[in-house]
């Protein structure tokens, strides 16, 4: 999936539910989202 931002300012992308872990996504920025080649496992003790 390819997404291009049209937000002039204050655009952000975050995927983990924590907005503080954002990447700026302002006008003209392109995000390419796809399936990773490797798989990770989260282990909680």
Protein Blocks (a to p, Z undefined) as FASTA:
>chain_A
ZZddfbfghpacdfeopaklcccddehiacdddddfbdcddddZZ
